[in-house]
Amino acid sequence: MEPLGENAIRASFINCSKGEARRINLPRELSELPWGDLDFLGWRDPGAPDRGYLVTQRGEQTVGITLRVPQGGPRSFTKTTMCSFCLTGHPGSGVSLLAARKVGASGRDGNTVGAYMCADLACPLYVRGKKQSVLVHRYKESLSVEERLARMQGNVDEFLAKILQG
């Protein structure tokens, strides 16, 4: 992913108002992020742990979405769960259900799309082996890293397509 500045990131959000985008807490030290290892930029808001953000390239366009952890629901801290984007297994709370408001009238009516994702939204780093899941070893696959990255990006694109459907 090409490095992005604060203005480009804020302008990319498609499922929130411009005012909400201005108030988003961006990752610190944007220039020091490992941009070459990122297929998308994902982060959780340290001031509001129930919020997350994902910014990616979709064709020639930079697209950002806001994510929320739905309220309630049982959580198991003893089971291993798998991220639906990168297929990395994590123990306990290492995977979170994150929901994104749909765009347009459907989103204004409160409709959302959810997926189980790495809680820290660091999927590209897990696929590349730059980051390891706590207590869980990645299972052996016959796919190359490039093929796993393409699969991950396809899963992200599918998720974005559902958000863009009115």
Buried (B, 14 or more C-beta within 10 A) or exposed (E): BEEBEEEBBBEBBBBBEEEEBEEBEBBEEBEEBEEEBBBBBBBBBEEEEEBBBBBBBBEEEBBBBBBBBEEEEEEEEEEBBBBBBBBBBBBBEBBBBBBBBBBBEBBEEEBBBBBBBBBBBBBBBBBBEEBEBEEBEBEEEEEEEEEBBBBBBEBBEEBBEEBBEE
